[in-house]
């Protein structure tokens, strides 16, 4: 049997978010594996009670003795968010650059896990030897500090895993993309490039943080009252721009939201944001005139518990907003968030507050490569093949077309679970399928999509709940009236509804002997069916119904 080099995405291919990628090297019966990124995605309203979703790691957990480590490209949640959920099943080393390592350490601290001995910090542009993989970190530019591509060298060839990136000529924090280094990697030969597909439909270039800063300063200079800027906390360059604009316009700045404080602290710890003015506590900012303060808030996507939503709803304890003030949404409207975000915008403008967003001002640029950026990367690296990832199917199909236009010899469209042979052979080929799926974080427990708890919660959210307690006397009669508790039912008249339920329970009970222990389950089922039928006739809903028989 020959040695082979394999690639397998378990998350992030066919979707944007929850990236988890695997590479394997060796003979089929003796392969070593590395994991690149362990991310989450965020649930929407269709899954009540669920916040986070991450890839099912079962396939690689079964091979944990052959896992050499987890390598993290950068600190966005869709690349590190599941690390504290998945790592306990693997117990391997984690490799990350300094800023990412600080945020990863915080995640494990929240879970009360000491990760010190397993978290290995890799310097920027550092080299990591996990034989048979030799991995070189390549610092790129993105919308977060320390984004890394990975040059993965093996005896069967080199793979460039881009991670998330863009070509930013003026990134503000960190160096520009190292064009010469990427050209050198291309000159040495790359058998496959695993590449970000997020903005493949966007023409031109993704733009520069410096240009955003210049225009944001113009916008802030014309605003005369209280200003709230809301943005992704992880975009430290944007954060620095807001500090810069505050200083230039003679305003104080205050950070609002846990993640904003956490990212600021992590950036400072890693040597960034050293030359900005000191933020003040939101409680102290109350005493500063409206025209002299900028708040930098989390919640730019209209998250119900985000700082921005709480401010807009007048329930934030420290930040107040009023007519004549302005809110700058310095972030992209993520697809799927339009409804709640526009609701927030409408809520603000209705109160006489000016709303400024990417729709009416140039105050945001993407962190992902547009088509001209992709052209540059292709021309520098000149890979033998392209495998698009980090995109929905429509993105990846378009990326395959784009790669062919760029004269890339071979392309492969993959989806989660596809096992791709990168080498030996001239082109990548999907030759097997690994089990893949999603796990939902339900409270403190990871459950599958079709789990009982999720099904029941969906049912309750759609139909309500009815709880009936029936007290049974020693003679087998109902003592007084059944005790009814119901929630989520559209009932106009409680008394009429309760009368109908009591009536049907009495009628149904007469067909049984309530003291017959052998018939208990049949009695409960019959009463449940009757109660649901009556409720359906009255309300149009068939609630989740619980019947309790208590003998007294």
Steps between C-alpha positions, in 0.01 A plus 500: 500500500625847406509802726239764424411857594131558581275798570159477668277791611255417780364856511510817293457346154148560375442764769661813636604434858609216730822421314669171582753351258708183516822397327642148510828350383619140484400157379128423523553280806737741676410867455581803711250787516502873570194717561482853361248722687209399721221753449135562576204657328211678671148363511201698376141522625409165342682318781367649826733482797811429290777757462797309359538224243826322419614216273461145626861392566419130536704395195824653631429418866508133398857564377611712795810286569628597153420873529820706516333826595248776433633799305299822517525752216343795686267593786159550338224295659433306179860370531556459878152514659465122551850440636393462865214268396704269278847499659398293808421212262847523341743623773759595236724806473359826362723731294419870453669838461507727813174694459299190409659313792388767749135470388516119495634503857200711604258249347650216702505714815122546463468120487733467803751301293874557545633493144847635587697185424321437168482854357816569299566855382651534152671824409380693195632338182626215719567140397341198665631148446241228555667219309405413224350852476726805498274804538603857433273779624458773239369831640228641273249786539140460616250675732671371815851500643747231393318318219710214368518292189670164545764364266473127569806311375494122468715243316228487233480874438399836647149626572413865567204532734411870476268533799307829485684781321487804275750729331503813715763754386457694829385262775583754777600228747748235388698477180368499146457165328846363414479479123863387465457215746189375319684519168782298652251238620361489145849464352566201726181335372153463655300188414178642646371827644207474742348846460244739653189542278291750699518798262545321168192678359637845592684681221800728554690505827375460854647837607729631770458577870689826442231621259231411754684701766525808277131497416390418853689806624310717248170354619580548870626855447158609372305340786440735793323287762556164669651236269472124536711284269415131487733253334641149531715502812754273331588765240780665697603723208144641493513538876824697467338717231218596737757589768685707238182683397412569863840653566495708179155641578574570868266234634536242775439134414326232703480126424164329550448122495694208645664390176613856423683514834638146454644571154645836613671329794634216281634746241676701770646180648652416160654843452233665284300821565788649699470851356127564532321716757377321811133396494282612787247297694142532362385599851738795497401590142152596627652818639649608164312726257326337202730671252813370677450124510518201262378161617639193323244221541449134421175386338552622143280219365199588713555216746215509757738507798774703330596836646361693201154346527489567873599864442236540227236346727594737786586212736878539513604608852780734389437624145210727409405615150262776393373702206780663300760236587657274234573129471766380254471133399860440390449140390353285227137392517554123521252309278218372719523793741321752279161474670613561858758761394253705296258477790771654718571771239130587481472508877783755515392731217146504638649654817673773298843337510718511188600156372816470290587165341681352201182576304547877517868557589835331437563385855575129450714269288487122491776281634472251213645506146304646212572378148799730441653385830449139394671573168804630686522192722463266201772684308738491796446137604417340162370176657447182304147472641241703692256369760252773603387501864344755737186550295153376419462273198425796275825669608708189445352427157573858394850467643560188289392695189728788599798265549447357151494854357833555677643197317542290816560146364271314742211583734291298743168597656462339840247495779519407865610140543669461161839330525723634225822339384739786428800282420622279338333589172480805279168628629295489821232232506216436743529128565318441828254651746545561872202529731425868564225703657418767754485507877283757677607648833184460707575652840818320605447195280572432132204332327420396145266693275220246539541471877193466715565827688512706179193329352304558820605864524403566138164338568445708815600820320250429222211353699531593866477270800214369716560340839212323675510359855207278601451409866333158539313401817524151656158426342635578152332838455655832398557715808373852436612634161810408299788746550583660164817681403551613142737726316531624143135436405293772327203492739241781502305389805676299770182403679336359186816307409542356849131396505537312169818323617344405835191373319692279256718361780189403698339335196816308408560389858157341522600240242772372736542404857751756625609263778603230252882510519531272200310750286699805612686552171183451295313751719775761462519450123123530459481819708800648315339430161169652612664813643706558186192450280295755694792747507540460124130577445519813721844642417616328182802369694590148616717572805762279658281345770598343833243312711575409862275271707559541873319272741409656835 
